[in-house]
Amino acid sequence: MYKKIISAALIIALVFFGGYFTAKQLVPDTSETSTGPRYATKPVERGDIKQGVNITGQLNGNWGGSITAPKPEGITDSNGMSVSVTYTIEEVFVEPNQMIKKGDNLVRLSASNLGDILEGLTEGIQKKQKDIEDVNKTIEKKLDDLGDKINQDITSISQVNPYDGIVITAPIKGRLSEFTVDEGDKVEDSHIATIVDDSKIKITFKVNTYEYSNLKVGQKVLLQYRRVLENGGTQTAFDGLYSGTIKKLNPNAVPGDNGMTYVHNGEIEADNPGLVQPGMVTTIYTESGGVPVTGLTYIGKVASYVNEKKVYSTLYSDSDDTTIIATEVPVSANEFVEKGQILVRIAGNDVTKQIQQDIESIMSEYEKIDNLNEEIEGIYKKIDKVSELAAKMMVTAPSDGMVSYVNYRVGDTLVASETSDPWSLQLMDMYNTNEMYIYTTVSDLDVLYISQDAPVTVTVDALPGEQFEGSVMSLNQYTDRDGKTVYNVQIRVIGREGLRPGMNTNCFVDSGEAFDTLLVPIEAVFEENGIQKVEVLNAEGQPEIVEIGAGLMNDRYVEVLSGLEEGQLVVTGSTKDLMPSESVPENDSFLPSTKQ
């Protein structure tokens, strides 16, 4: 019973002393009670201010594109048909999420059919070179034909003027016979004239089999020319004997005119002593030292002159629709002409037209060669492209970044052509870590301090002490299902080594800064009816409300654009704002304290 009484007494005592102590703390001594409120103040000072928003977010990789097997672009076979290249994956040097640097080896390919493609292209070049040879032969033939037509040796069409017409010249020196073309006449026959060099004659002869054994080619003989009379007899045409040479002697005997004996035919050439003409006959003698020895059984016959040429025109008026005119005839029949001397010049519209057609035909052949050479040049370019493709079998990183995933394994194959969809050639994808992004949201208060392209300072939890530059790339808003407005911010970060997608970041979005400007503590500023105001102490130490123009603001200071001067004291607090147990110390600091 006594224990219960003692316990109750102790509890009552504790409650009494606790209440007394609390009251003592809440009610200050009269010595500390001021006759009026006291104020905490701060002077208006000049300084620098920086305004911004702190936000957090996660790094996201910037898609750096697909790394693909090379396309065989610009490569076709010799017929212009598209080709396909079959690649085999020989080696893969990277794995997903692996960091890579520009130029690093990623995949090694092989293409077994590149050799077949090169072989086909080489065969194409050889075929077109053979085509050029054939066209050149055609050009030579057409140049020869044109040269024959205009009676001129030509090696190029630049030597031919269609308006010059055709100039027919003497192919040899000699006498002009069978010449019937007159100046101004139509040329109606291809045969223009015959030119005879009558300085040498050709004599045909025959010998008996027993005479044949005493004769040979190159042997000298003597000739006595005779003229055939109308009654069939002969008489001596010239006094004396003239030398000749056996040029031909057939070793094969043939039946003679009487059919009873066999003879050998031969041919003799001799200088014309003057007026020997075809149709005359001659007695033939073997000789020794220029003296006749034995006369042959058969007489010889002057068959022709050794050098005799017929002259033709390749153009003549073979119908009433064509007019080929002899515009110039500087020689006459039976006149002696020199080799190369002009006999006839043929001209006119029809002549010009035909020569021009021949020139155009030759030009078309030259165009064929030009086209073939262009095709060959094109094939060589394709061969160069095949060589370039062969050099791309080692696929390397186009830039610094990180591999996102790999599509193929060693031993896999893929087929590429110029028309292949790039996705079908995709070896792997990569992130470009030179530029990364942060996608985050901000409050409706913070969004007021964020603007497009605003600079951003980024720090990464995983890389303490390092800062990265960035900027606000986009700012937009939308309303979610609950009707709440959400503000999205996308920040671009300039990457460098060490940054990886997925890292947590802290971002300071710089919304402005000012230097050497008037500043007041943020706790001194309040707002009434949308107007920024502060309290300043007047000369009597009483507060007065002053309107100010506020500029930049952060969590400590507000920039004053108007309304205050440097050195003025602004009220940051007063004893009216304190609990009864709090006071403002003599140092004028607005930090509550109690007398312990």
Steps between C-alpha positions, in 0.01 A plus 500: 500500500782736590679419175196610300476828692872571447476428125201730457680777687804469273285523186320811622836659586641431155193648325514811719871567441468425124216748460687761694813459291300525174325814610835646598630438150197644323478817705818707488630711780388860508859606434484339160162646398538774239286805487424419127580250218855466385596437129759284324641680196744455217650771280436517125830383347656466161598156376450226242196276474433186303150363446415144404322176572640176638348188346596134481472242229657197331738503203366358177714399203467684170435243228813507289355304212536152364833356396439305182684271262620701196268514201649412158398843372577579137606142432329315215621227269634575151143495367382758751308253716503545879722262695464358849778448753477223758670595828610258771555621858857392577557682831297717740719717727239669723205421725184691594556791744871510415655846463678554167718770347500628145699261279471198729456167321145372537441218250718324241319381187594290201342491155590191300329605176691828455758307295228374266369855459850628415552218251169581329588868475844420359344276235262784418796733435668242276179453298455873446866536401440229236193695386721809462744301285213388276368855468850626412516243220162622377629858505811400302282326243267798469795740472646283224164493321464876532856547382424284196181697437673839501820357352712613793714326759350596836563392857250735664169662406662836581678465166169497312294803394168385350477819292827423320323216325697216342836555337605214273873482432724282285608189693806460274676696234407417146278578209131581559275276297132410500436846647156634413417746781450865408472796735140570601372156399328257727724214604281207398749213522739391770781447245668837445813411303785256447858608549762308315872505575614376153870501587480126573303228327380158602539208251332162540662194344506118503772240445514126421594260772847450351554880488380542858804318639734762348315800643458647848350803673733802484661383179567762232354456151501703178182625336414595142171696489261438210173657395199281419357567155132490405552174307640339812860524397769696680776738409792646685396808697847618610845417384727313741453283808400627849575351837239358736490295822298190581287591807276195518530141377236249604657161588168327430451406137155540341362372165593717200259649250511185280437276793789278394783652699553657840634849559613719791364857523723791596527879519775740389550865595692738277565871453284659229736615224246759389173412338443142602135452581285217631395269216842483333693175497865418541744229408693378803865393497722361768825694513859486608690822552229692317519276197192293401552125533174313442156619403207359700230305319208724601485876451416723796218755524517853643217465754508837683713762654661395825362798699142579412240636744131563460368806681154486664272741680312361797229762443314538176149581381347155493144639502306814414473580871871565543714757327874439506675768292858515370572857609862502386680298226857635459627219264406354162490152345836352392684760710801376694443554874718469804413295807276706732397748231134610524282343233147599610340693788146389582276712721141602560238473774460126461874448530522720809202321654645154444842597636335663801301182564821299494663742744199479733513122483866509607418752772236264639768234532723742692204570729472126563864500612438800727202322654698181547786692663250666736360158586852369565573802721176428685604138556838616635313723745296198605822306553626787718176484698541124545852565632363769732235255618764236566681755718185545711491144628615632837207704632613772743326740738399826329520693829540466874203339670354187652376185328130450568458156344661263245291327234734229370731235631813344351409277205179682412454617139312785337446602139545861388410672175471860391124490564520328840299651783751648750325314783583168335872589517491623862791345693445693823367824652690747712443796728688818423640601838639825362150632550256363757161602637318536833120477502341628822207701639483818709241672718276783389717738708835386361379501140484881517880509522569264209529617139597348167881475447572600861848377610507206740777379730480124550663290770486123520476301820740239363763761407539729804687823443436508123268738318351467153352768278148486366203706384122486506400338173121510538231593749138389469197413708203267499209408727500152649198282575447667835482842339838597636728707277839337450799702377758301302858618456751349259863587564782440252830403665836529327649162573852387555680195628339352809137585427267209441127467450315434826717715728319724754562873456447829681436796274515872567304690234642850481215747447711815530762687695589858582821661617563796735130551561293595809402200714275445802441179701209302367331502847472880479271485194128443510221542248172691520254513212768374262749773602836420656565696823746532788505681835773755571570686827455874492690756708281430803579128474148422386434268202357639174377293207676567169408361158793357306566375151626145540731329254676168537433286807656196657467325834697775682471833322273711281637745244361855553451688174329804651366642829810464720847643531820338611545511878133527594392261777224257416308315768554127501303434821376648833411403854137514397569177317652328812361283773484669844811309604704623196691826468722683261859514628710809490678380189172555307501146366162348438583178674272421795670435834402449865681577814617174634 
